[in-house]
Amino acid sequence: MKNNAFGRYLNKCRGKTSLQKLADFCDCSKPYLWDIEQGNTKPPQNYQRLNDIAECLNLSDEQRRKLFDLACDKDDIPLDVKEIIRQNPKWINKIRNEKGDNYDK
């Protein structure tokens, strides 16, 4: 499945940072990143890899959020949000309590 929006955004954020430097920092291959930028490969579906990309490119909070948002499927929750929930298990019950008895709605 292609995600050209993610690839274009990654390329824009990367600016003058070489694919090789990014690949080395993220412990992945340069062709893998190239394929992502070209929309030939899905964006990383791993929190750590996306976080490493954001760290290497020194993204602002706003840029980081957009990177995570663009990486996820249309109807999915961004990986950074999933990671926040995973690190705060009490939030799971809070979220479920917000849903209340409306599971069928």
Secondary structure, DSSP 8 states (H G I E B T S, - for coil): ---HHHHHHHHHHHTTS-HHHHHHHHTS-HHHHHHHHHTSS-----HHHHHHHHHHTT--HHHHHHHHHHHS-TTS--HHHHHHHHH-THHHHHHHHHHTT-TT-
